[in-house]
Amino acid sequence: MLNLASFSGTKSMKSVNVSFRLPYFTHWGQSLLVCGSEPVLGSWNVKKGLLLKPVHQGDELIWSGSVAVPSGFGCEYSYYVVDDDKNVLRWEMGKRRKLLLPEGIRDGEVVEFHDLWQTGSDDLPFRSAFQNVIFNKSWNLNIERPLGTIQNKLEEVDTVLIQFKICCPNIEQGKSVYVIGSHLKLGKWKVQDGLKLSYAGNSIWQGDCVLRKGDLPIKYKFSKYDKAGNFSLETGNNRELNVGSSENQPRYIFLSDGMYRDLPWRGAGVAIPMFSVRSESDLGVGEFLDLKLLVDWAVDSGFHLVQLLPINDTSVHGMWWDSYPYSSLSVFALHPLYLKVQALSESIPDDIKQEIEEAKQRLDGKDVDYEATMATKLSIAKKIFTQEKDLILNSKSFQKFFSENEDWLKPYAAFCFLRDFFETSDRSQWGRFSQYSKNKLEKLVSKDSVHFDIIRFHYYIQFHLHLQLSEAAGYARKKGVILKGDLPIGVDRNSVDTWVYPSLFRMNTSTGAPPDYFDKNGQNWGFPTYNWEEMSKDNYAWWRARLTQMAKYFTAYRIDHILGFFRIWELPEHAMTGLVGKFRPSIPLSQEELEREGIWDFDRLSCPYIRQELLQDKFGDHWTFIASNFLNEYQKQCYEFREDCNTEKKIASKLKSCAERSLLLESENNTRRDLFDLLQNIVLIRDSEDPRKFYPRFNIEDTSSFKDLDDHSKNVLKRLYYDYYFHRQETLWRQNALKTLPALLNSSDMLACGEDLGLIPSCVHPVMQDLGLIGLRIQRMPSEPDLEFGIPSQYSYMTVCAPSCHDCSTLRAWWEEDDERRRRYFKHVVGSDMLPPSQCVPEIAHFIIRQHVEAPSMWAIFPLQDLLALKEEYTTRPATEETINDPTNPKHYWRYRAHVSLESLLKDNKLKAAIKDVVRGSGRSYPVGENEESASTSSEKQQQVANGKEKLPLPTRFTAVSQEEKTLAVH
């Protein structure tokens, strides 16, 4: 690649004039520029990039600019939207563009590059989920002609060479890409006479032809075509090549036409936590190697995806609390719970085999017994480790694993040793080891230490977990099934990561979510929030390492609580609930701002507002007991909390001691809730780091503190409240997300989905769209404020739709929870005036599942429990027992196990056929089974459905629903 800088000072040097041309609509004050790898385009310094100029051409705004480069010049480049000072406002997603001037272009010629802006969705086919799994056959084509070459030459003066280039990541074997168009050289719209393109690698097809300048403009389209005469034309309007009216007309035009416009690819999947999987060989819990059975069932059922909850080690407390999969002990280590001990060795002694068989019978319960299962597996693993440790740990495969993972593996093993030695993960109890250092670590994991075998045991477990999950992941890829992981938003306060990298976390804070559908008091997850400023100093290396590690096993992932990358709901460390928090980052209300509005009494607004009548109303006859034990009367009938109980954690602690002394407390939980209400009875939250900054408490109008204010103060504070929560933060949050999320997305080639439920700022969805992030839609939790039930037929393509998820009740349980809501759903969504059945019968489940699978969403993913509702024999278990998580309970026991084994499901051909028929009927893609010739019929079916030629049957017990009825919803 030539460097233009090396030619500086060479006056006689001849050059080629390269022109860039891109249609793009900007807002006032925005411009477009091109920046690239060579000095002439700024050497990736956007401030030095080539600024383009706009011109209106018909309905389009065309940005263009040119630069002189030497013959044979090559570089990479991208487009950026900038402000007047060349500050970046937006940039293209996807891979950097390549500019390669072909040989044979003479000095002085004009070469014009026609480009289209690359969005995040344009990059999706290059993600491993599609490239290595769904479209993997398309990516194994032989390169026919590499980029940067042309076949034709320009001989006559009034001719122009047009090179067509299109990205087509999904093409059936034996087909090629053609250009057909209005010109004779493009076949006069006949595919068989069109211009055949050559494969250039990386899903790019290219070809060139020579036209006379008078032949332009031309209209054209791309088509897939094979020797048997089968073809499929791309969707959408005709493309058009127009060179404009410039005097200096180009002789070479390179058209980068973006993506081949297929009907949007759509697929389906199944979601189940790893611990919930049941097989005939497991020890009380799902195991990584069981995923091979799950993949087989997914293929037979027409699913291209299997989605799991987090699988990282959560062994913080050494008890069932560790069943919470989102509180990681290590973001790198896998959970020993999912180890298949039978696969640890090929020569397990008979007595251990007998122990395994007995454990299998003992642990085969309705639910996961977390503590017994963990203890049993580790006990058996230690016995096998003792037998073969030297053989395994001296093997080449282990040495390779260790060398690739020692940066996290050593601290993890050391942490586990210290946790067990001191019988706590609270490192403040570890003496001189409470502060991490490299020297202390090396001593802990030294081969000369007396506890080295304990350290090596943790290496051994992680090695085998890696082998087993890798085997399952490879099997899934081979079968055309995407394995989708889960990226938790937080880590446990007492984790390896906070020990090794304490500066990356704000340890005096806690992460949560404001009040929403899940909990009217908000959620407090207990994780420390992130120190994004510190993380940015090494370009988010910790995050990038997490994603790199995940990509070893997964080809797609779900970003838990993606809103946290825009802003996080931050609570003080002493909080227990999630109500009295603030967004970080956010622009607070300053004391000066409030004073200008006539707000002066900041202690009155930011301290708990406790009057005697409120105490009497809440606690009745016991109010004097509460006042004397928890409060001080600082003036007549006005109270404040005592120092020993002025936080939620202090109140909880004091209540326990009161309960132990058998004082006049009828219900500790009720009393605690009422005391918390008193503590939360504030209007403004004062910033702990700057007392002149304030944040409006969530739902301030619900507090008696607000209700007792004068009308002027109420009006001012209501206006400032809505400004803080819904307006003033948008630009800040957008900028924050655009700093952090690209670092994650670019650190792996996995397909990224974001869990965007809850209070959604208006900046979130545009940013997700720009970055190619796929959102989540749950019908019972619509993002539209005026709907009670979402309308799947109106979901956008860049979404995952699902009838339920792990954080809410299953389809069956939701149906049975509320009689009135069930009637409203049946009338306005099902479109029936009949009285709905009280149980979620298979016909209801079929209707809802089909409604989702027919949605425009890229993915329809169903919890396994909702799929089992399709068959009556699987609905004998009470529906409430199938719920995975209760978000209102911070100490929920995550222990749900499917009551049907995978082996049984694999034998149930009727259920598999019923599910696959729904998937196929919707036009969604499905993996090819061993007895199927091709899955291409799904795209043909999709075309028929799109054209209205194919009618999809309704469940037999319901009459057809009109489109008008389907789109009805109630508030």
N, C-alpha and C positions, 0 to 999 in steps of 0.2 A: 504494500500500500504506500503510495507516494505521499510525502509531506510537503504541502505547498510552501511552508516556511523555508524549505531548502532552496527554493527558487527566488527568494527575495533578492533584489538587486540585479537580476538578469533581465536587462532592458529588452533584449531581442526575443525573449521567450514568447512563443505563441501559446494560445490557450483556447479552451472550449468554454462557451458561455452556458452555464447550467442555470436553469430557471425552475423555481418551485411554484406549484399552483395547487391550492387547496380550498374547497368551498367550506365556509364555516361562519355561522352567525355569532357575533359577539355582542356584549352589552356596551353601553356608553363608557368610554374610558379604558376599554380593553383593546389589545392588539395581539396579533399572532407573530411568532418568530420561529425560525428553524435553528436548532443548535445541534452540533455534531462533534465527532471525535477529532477532527482536524482543525488547525488554527483558523482557517478561512471561515469556519462555522463556529468558532468560539472555544474549541477544545473542551466541550461540555460546561463551559462557563456561560450560563444563560445571558448574563449581562453583555457578553461579547458576541451573541448570536446574531443571525441575519434577520433584521426586522422586515416584515412583509407589509405590503400596501394593499388596501381593499379597493375593489371596484364592483359595482352592481352589474350583474349579467342575468337579465331576465328576473326570475324569482330568487336567484342565489346571490350571496355575497362571496366573491372570490378574492382570496388573499394570494398575492404573488410577490416574488422578488427573485433577483438573479445575482450570480457571482461567477467570476472567472476562475477556472481551475485548469491545471495542466492536462494534457491528453493522458488517458489511462488512470485518471484520478479515481480514488475509492475512499469511502468512509462510512461511518454509521451516523444516523441522525434521527431526531424526533421533533415534533412540533409542541409549542408551549403557548398558552394564553398568558399574557403579562399585562401589567398596568403601565402607566406612563413612565414609571421609573424602572421598568423591566423587572419588577418583582413578579415571581411566578404565582399565578392564580389557579392554573389548572394545567395538567400535562396529559399527554397521550398515555394510555395503558398499553400493555402488550410488549412484544419484543421490539428492540430498536430496529429501525429501517436500515437497509443496506443500499448504498449507492455505489455502483460499479460501472464505470464508463467502458463499454465494449471496445475492443480493438477495431480499428478501421474508421473511427470517427475523426475527421480531419480537423486541423486547427481552424479556429474561427467559426466553427459550426455552432448552432444554437440547439441545445438539448433541453427539452421540457419534461419535468416529472409531474404528472397529475396524480395527486394522492387524495385519500379520504381519511378523515380523522378516525383514529383507532380508539374505540371505547373499551371498557372493561369486559363487556360481553364478547367482543371480537377475540379476546385472548383466551376465552374459555376452552375452545377446542385444543389449545396447546397445553392445557393442564393434564396431569397424569391420568386423571379419571377418564378422560376421553382419549388422549393420545395412546396410553398404554393398556387401556381396558376396553372401552367401547369401540373406538375406531382403530384398534391396533393393527388390523389387517391393512388398512389404508396407508399406514405409516411404514409398511415394509416394501413399498414399490421401489423399483430400480430407477436411479436418476438417468433420465434420457438426455438432458441438456442442462448444464449448471447455470446458475444465475450469472448475469454479466456477459452473456453471449448473444449474438444475433445471427440469423441465418441468411437474411437478405442484405443486399448492398444497394446503395443509392447511386444510380448512374446519371439520371436526367436531372436537370436543374429544378424543375417544378414539381418534383416528387417529395414525399415525406414518408419516413418509416415509422410505423405504429407498432409498438410492442405491447401486447396484452398480457396482464399478469393477474391471476386470481388465486385466492386461497380456498382450497376445497378439501377439508379434513376428512370427509366421510364419503367414500366412493366405493361402489361395489367392484368386486374382482372382475377384470376383463373390460371395464369401461374406461373411457378417456373423456377429457373435457374439450369441448369445441366452442368456438365463437361463431355465432350466426348473426347476420345483420342485413341492413338494407343494401349494402354494396355487393357487387358480383363476387368479389374475392371473399366475401363472408357468406356466400351461398344464397343470397337473396332470400333469407329466412328458411332455407332448407337445411336441416341438420346434416344430412349426408354430404352436402356440398360445402359445409362451413370450414372454418380454419381449425385444424386439429392442433391442440396445444401439447407441449412436451412437459414431462414431469421434471421439476428442478429440485426436488427434495423439500423436506419440511412442509409438506402439503401444498406447495406452490406449483402452479401450472402456468407456463408461459409460451408465447409464440408471437411471431411478427409477420407483417406483410407491408408491402409498399403500395401507397395510393398516390394519386395526383392531388395536389392541394385543392384543386377545384372540386374534388369529390367530398370534401368536408363541408358541413358536419355530417356524421353518420350516426345511425342508431343501431344498437346491437344488444345481444344477450348471450349468456353462457348456457351450455347444455351438457349433460352427461349422455354418452352415446357408446354403444358397443357394435361389434361387427355383425351381430344378428339383426341390427336395425332397431333395437330397443333404446329409447331415449327418454329423458325427463328434463324438462326445461325449468330453469330457475324461476322462482316466483317474483312478483313485483313488476314495476314498470320497466319499459325499455331503458337501457343505459344510453347516454349520448356523449359523443366526442365533439367538442367545439373548441377551436383554437383561438377564438376571439378575433379582434381586429388590429392587433399590433403590427406595425410595419416590419419589425424584425421577426418574421415568422420562423418557428422552429422547423428544423429538418428531421429531427428525431423526437418522437413523443413516446414516453414510457408511462403506460397506464397501470397504476396500482389500484385495482378495483375492489380492494377489501375482500370480503367474504362472499363465497358462492351463496346465493340466496335460496337455501333449501327451506322447506317447511320447518319451523322450529323443532329441534329434536326434543322429545319428551320421554321420560322414563319413570319407573315406579320402584319403590323399595319397601323394606320392612325394618322396623326399629325395635330393638330389644336390648336391655342392659346385659352385659356379659354375665353378671351374677344371676340373672333371671333365667338363663338358658338351662334346660334340663336334658340330659342324655342318660342312656342306660349305663354308661361307664363312669360318670362323674362322681366325685366325692362331695355331695351336698351342695354343689354350686357349679355354674357354668365354667368351662375351662377353655383356654385358647384353641386347643385342637378340636373342640366341639364345633368351632366355626366352620369347619369343612362340611359337616353335616348340614349346618344352617345354610351354607352357600348352595349345597345340592338342592335343598328345599326351595330356596329363592329362585334358582334356575327353573325348576319344575313349575313354579308358580308365576313365572313371567317377570321376576324382579331383577333389576340390574344393580341393586344397591342393598347393602346391609349396614344399618346404623347402630352404633354402640354408644353407651355413656362413657365417661372417662375411665381409663383402666390403669391409672398410675397408682403407686403405693400410697395408701392413706393411713398407715399404721402408726398413728400419733399417740393414741391413748391406751392401746393394748386391750380394748374392749369393743363392744358393739357400736359405740359412737363412731368408730372408724368405718362403719358401713357407708357413711356419707361420701360419695365418690368425688365430690367437688372440692374437698379439703385435702389437697395433696401434701404428703410428707416430702415428696420429691417430684418435680415436674418431668424428670427423666426416667426414674426407675419404674418398672412395671410391678403390678401388685402380685405378691406371692399367692394370693387367694386363687388365682386363675391358673396355677401350675397343675399339670397332669402328672402326678407322681409316678404313675405306671410307665411313663415315657422317659424317666430319668436314666434308666439303664436297661440294657438287654439281658442282664444277668442278675435280676433281683432274687435274693434268697427266698426259699419257700416260706420261711416264717414271716418275712415282711409281706410277701404276697398274701398270706393268710390275714395279716393285720389290715391290709388294704381292703380285702373282701369284707371283713367285719366292719370296717369304718364306712364302707359304701352302704351297708345295710343300716347302720346306726344313724348316718347323716341324711338318709333319703327321706327327708320330711317335707311337709307342705311348704314351709318357708325356709329361707337360709338361716342356719344357726351360725352366725358369723364367728363367734369366739371359738366354738368347738371345731368348726371347719379349719380355721387358721391354725389352731393348736395341733390338730391331727396332721395336717399337711406338713407343717414344719417339723414335727416329730419324726414322721416317716422319711422326709427328705434328709434330715440329719443322719439317719441311720444309713441311707444309701450313700450319702456324701462321705461318711467315714470309710465306707468300703472302697470307693473308687475315686477319692479326691485327687490323688496324685496323677492317676491316669487321665482324668478330664482336664485338670488345671495345667498340665504340661503339654496338652495337645496343641497343634498348630491352630485349630479353629478357635480354641479359647484364647490363645495368645493374640490372635487377630482381633477378636472381640474386645479384649482388654485394652489393647493399644488404641482402638478407635473410640473407646468410651471411658478411659481412666479419668478424664477431667471431672466427670460427675460421679463415676463409680466409686472412686476412693473416698470422697467426702460422704457419699451415701452410706457406705459400709462403716465408716468411722462413726457417723451419726447413730446408726442402728446399734452399734456396740455401746456407745455412751448412753443412749436411751435405755438399753436393757441393764447396763451396769448400775446406773443411778436410779433406775426404775421410774424415770420420768423423761418426757421430751422437753420439759421446761429447762432450757440451757442455763438459765440463771442459777440452777441448782447444781451445775457441773463444775463448780470451782474454777480452776485455771483453764478449763476447756470451754468455759462459757463464751469466751471470745475466740473466734476462729483465726487460725494463722496457718500458713503453708508448712512451717516448721513443725508445729504441733501435729498437723495432719500426717506428715511423713513418719513421725515417731509412732503414731497410733497404728499405722498400716504397715509398719516395718516387719520384714520377715523374721527379725530377731525378737519380736515381742512375744510374750507368753500367750497372748490371745490371738495370734495370727490366724489360727484355724477358724476362729469366730469370724474374723474379717473375710477370710477366704470363702466361708460358707455363704456369705451375702453375695460375693462375686459369682459363686456357683449357681445360686438361685436365679440371679439376674441373667446369667448366660443361658440357662435352660428356658427361662421365660422368653428370651429373645429368639431362641431356636424354634420354640413352639409357635409363637405368634408369627414369625417369619414364614414358617411352613404354611400356616393358615392363610396368610396374606398372599403368598405366591399362588396358592390353590385358587383363591378368589379371582385373582387377575387372570389366571389361565381359563377360568370358567366364564369370564366376561362380567364379573360382579365387582362393583366398587365397594371397598371397605371404608366406611366413613367413621372417623373418630370424633372426639369431643375435646375442645380446648377450654378448660375452666378459666374463668376470669380471675380467680384468686388462688392463693396458696395458704396453707395453714400458718398461723402465727408462729408455731413451734415446728418449723420445717427445716430441711437441709438448706433450702434456698435462702431463707432469711438468716440462717446461721452463717453461710458462706458469703452472701452478698447483702449485708444489712443496710448498706447505703442505698439500695434500690427500692427500699420499702419505708413507708411512714408508719413506724411501729406504734405511734401514739394515737392511731386512728383505726377505724373499722370500716369495712365495705358493706354496702347493702343496696336496697332499692326503696324508693319512696312508695307510699301507699298506691296500690293498683288492684287489678282483678284478683290477685292471689291473696293479698292481705291488706285490710284497711289501715293497719298500723305500720305498714312498711315492713321491710325485711332487714335483718341484721345478720350478715353471713359470718361475721367475726374475722374476716381476713384483713390484714393491713392493706391500706391503699398503696399504690405505686408512686414512687418518686420519679415521675416522667422526666424531669429536668436532668436528673443524674443518669437515667437510662439513655438519654439522647446523646450523651458524651461519647459513647462507643457505638453509636448508630443502632441502639437497641439489641446489642449482641446477645443478651440473655434470652430475649424473645426469639431472635433468629435461630438460636441453638435449640430452643424448644420445638420450633416448627421443623427444623432439619431432622430432629430425632423422631418426630411423629411421622415424617415422610418415609421413614424406613419401613413402615408397616401399612400406612393408610394412603389412599389416593384421593380422599376428600375429607373435609373436617368441618365441624360446626363450631363457630366462635360463640361461646357462651356469653350472653349479655353483651352484645356488641356495642350497646350504648355506653359501656364503660370506657371505650376508646374515644368517645366524644367527650364524655364527662362521667364521673362516678359519683354516686351518692355516698358522701363521706360522713361518718359518725365519729364522735369521740370514743376513745377506747373504753371508757367507763359506761357506755350505753349498752343496753340489752335489747331494746326494741329498735325499730328502724324509722321512727317518726321524726325525731328532732335532729335532722341532718341538714347538710347543704351540699350543693353541687361543687365538685372540684374538677377542672377550674371553673370559676364563674366570676362575674363582675359584681361585687357586693354593693349594698347601699352604703354610701359614706355618711358619716355624721353630718358633714357640711350639706350634703344633698337633702338629708332629712330636715335639718334646721331651716333650710330655705323654704321647705314646704310647711313650716310651722309645727314640726314634731320636735319636742324638747325633752320630755321625761323618759330618758333611755333606760333607767333602772326599772321604772314602772313597766315598760314594754318588754324588757329582756329578762326579768326575774319572774319566777312563778307567782302568779296573781292568785293569792289565797285569802279569801274573806270567810268570816265565821259562818255566814249563811250557806256558803258552798260546802264547808265541812259538815254542817248539820244535814244538808241535803244528801251528801254522799255516804256518810257513815252513821246517820241516825243517832241512836243513844250512845254509840261508841265514839262520837266525835271528840269527846274530852280526852279519852284514852289516846287517840291518834295525836291530838294536839300536844299532850303532855310528853309523849314518847318520841315524836318525830319533828315537832315544830317549836319555834320561838314566836311569841307575840311581841312584835317590834313596835306596834302602836295599837290602839284600841281596836279589837276585832280584825286586825290585820296580822298575817302570819308569814313566816319564812321557814325553810327547812334548816334543821341543825347541820352543823359541819359534818357530823358522822353519818348523815343520811341524805346528802344533797346531790347524789347521783343515783342512777337506776341500780347499779351494782351494789352500792352502799345500802340502799333500801332493801334489796333482796337479802343481803347478808344480815341486816338487823332483824328483818322479819323472821328469819330462820331461828335466830337466838330467842326472839320473843315466843315463837311457837314452841320451842323446846322448854320454855319456862311455863307453858300452859296458861298464858295470859288470855285476855278476853278476845281472842280472834277466832271467829267461827270458820273462816275460810282464808287460808294464807294466800291462795291464788287471787281471789276476788279483792282482798285488801291490797295486795301488791299492785293489781291493775288500777285500782282507784288512786293509790299513792302515785303511781306513774302518771295518771291523768293530771294530778295536781302539779307534778314536776314539769309536765309538758304544756301547762296552761300559760303559754307565753306567746307573744306576737312576733318578736324579733329575737334572733339568735346572735349573740355577740361573738365576734371572731376571737378565738383564744390566743391568736398571735398578734392581733392588732385591735385593741378595744374601740377604735373609732370606725370599725367596719361592722356591718350588720347584714343578716340574711333573713328574709321573711320565713317564718315557720310554715311548713306545708299545711294547707287547709286552715289558715288563720281564722276564717269566719266561723269555724266550728267551736272556737274557744270562748269562754266567758270573759277572758281578758280582753278580747277584741269587742265583744258585744257590749261591754260596759264603757267603751270609749265614746267621746263626743262625735257627732256626725262629721265634722270636718276631718278629724283624725281617721275615722273609718274610710272616708272617701279617698283620702290621700294614700293610705296604706293598701287599700284594695287595688288602686291603680298601680302602685309600685310593685305589689305582689304579682300582678299579671304581667307586668313588664319584665320582672326578674325571671319568672318561670317560662314565659312564652315569646319573648322578643329580644331582650338585650344581649343574650348569650349566643345567638345563632352563629354569628361570624366567628366568635372565639371557639365555639365547639367544632365548627366545620374545619377551622385551621388546625385544631388539635388532632382531629381524626386524620387529616391529610398529612400530618407529621408521623403518626404512629402506625396507621394501618398499612400503608405501602411497604413499610419495613417488614411486616409480617407476610404480606402477600408475595413479596419478591424473594423471600427466603426459602421458598419451596415451590414445587410445581403442582401441589395439591389443589383440588377444586375447593373453594372457600364458600361457606354458607354462614350467615349471621343470624343469631337469635335476636330479633328486633321487636319483642313484645314489651308491653308496658307503656309508660308515658313517653311518646316518641316526639322529639323535637323536629321541627319542619326541615332542618338541614340534613337529617339522617338519610332519608331515602334518596335524595339527589346524589349524595356522596357515595352511597352504596351502589347506585346505578353507574356512576362514573368509574368506580373501582372494580366493577364486575362482581360485586358481592350479592349472593342470592339470599333474599329475605325469607321469613317464615310467616305463614298465615294459618291460624287456627280459627275455625268457623265460629266457635263460641266466644272468641276474643277479637272481634273485628277492630281494625285500626280506624274505621270511620265512626265518629262519635254519635251519629244519628241512627246507627244500626244496632240491633240486638244480636243478629246472626249475620255472619259474613256471607257473601255470595260467591261461591267458588268460580262460577262461570265468568266473573268479572275480575278475577285475580290477574295480575300482570305476569308475563312470562318469567321474569327473573325472581321467581319465588318457589319455595317448597310449601305445598299445602298438605294439611293433615287434619283429621277429625279430632285428634287429641295428642297429648304429649306426656312425657314422664312427670311433668310438674302439675298435672291436673287429673281429674278423674277420667277413667276410661269411657269409651262410648256408651257401654252398657250402664255403668254407674251414673253417668251424667243424665242419661235418659230417665232413670228411675228416681233422680234426686228431687225433682220439682214438677208437680202435676200441672200447674198453670203454664210454666215455661214449655213443657212438653206439648201442651195443646197449641200454644202459639207457634211453635216450630212446625207442628203437623199441619196447621192451617196455612201458614204463610210460606213455608219452605217446601214441604212435601206437596202442598196444594190440595189438601183433602179436608172436607168438612166432617169426615167421620171422627168418632171418638178414638183417639190413638190408643194402642195397646199399652198397658202399664209396664210391660217388659219390653226390652229391646229385642224383639223377635228377629230371626234371620232376614226377613224381608226388609225390615227397617235398616239393619246393618248394610244390606246389599244396596239399598237406595242411597245411603249416605256415602258409602265407599265409591259407588259408581259416580255419584255427583262430584267427588273429589278427583277421581281418576280421569274424568272428562274435562277437568279444568284446564285452562291454558298454561298453568304453572309448569315450569321445566320438570319439576319432580313432584310426585305424589307419594308420600312416605307414610306408612301405616304402622302403628304399634301392633305387635303380634296379637295382643289381647283383643283389639278391634277386629282383626281378621278372623280370630277364632269365633267371634260372635256370628259369623256366617253359617255356622253349623250348630244345631240345637244341642247335640250331645256334648259340646264343649262349653255350654253355658250353665252347667249344673253348679259350678263354684259361685258363691255369692259375689256379685259384681264389685262390691266395695273392697274385697280382698285383692282385686287385681290392680289397684292403684299403687303406683311405685313410690310417689313422694307426696307429703303434705307440707306445702311451703309455709303454712302458718305455724308449724312445729319445728323449732330449730334443732330439736333432738330426735327427729323422726328416725325410725329404724328402717333402713333401706334393705328389705329382705324378700321382696316378692320373687317367687319362682313359678315359672309356667307349670301348670298342672298336667301338661301333655309332653311327652318326650319327643325329641326330634325324630327318633327312629319311627315312632308312631305316626307322626305327621308325614314323614316320607312315604309311608304305606297308604296314606289316605288320598287316593287318586281323585276322589270326587271333590274334596276341598281344593286341591291343587288345580284341578281343571276349572272349577268355578272361578277361582281368583284369576287364572290365566285368561279365561274367556273375557272377563271384565277388562283386563289390561289390553288385550288384543283388540277388543271392540272399540276402545277409546282411541286407537291409533298410536298408542305409546309403543316405543321400542321395547323389545324383550330379548333376553339372551337365547342363543340357539342351543337347544338340547341335543343330546346324542342322536335322537331319532327324528330330528327335524332337518330339512334341507336348507332352509334359509329363513331369516327373520325379516327379510325385505318386505314381506307381505304386510308388516305393520305399517311401513311408510305408505304402501298403497292404500291400506285401510284408512290411514290418517287423511290421505288425499280425498278419499271418498266421503269421509265424515265432514271434512272441510268444505267440500262441494255440495253437501246436502244430499248426496246420492245414497248414503248408507243410513238406515234408520236403526237406532239402538233400542232394544226392547226394555220396557219398564218391568219392575217386579210385578208378578201376576196379581198381587193383592191390591195394587194401586192403579188408578186410572192415569192416563197421560196428563202431564202438567204443562200448561201453556207457558211460553217464555215470560209473559207478563206476570203470571202467578209466581214463577220461579224467582223473579227479581224483586218480589215484594219482601220487605222485612219490617220489623217493628222496633220502636225505641224501647 
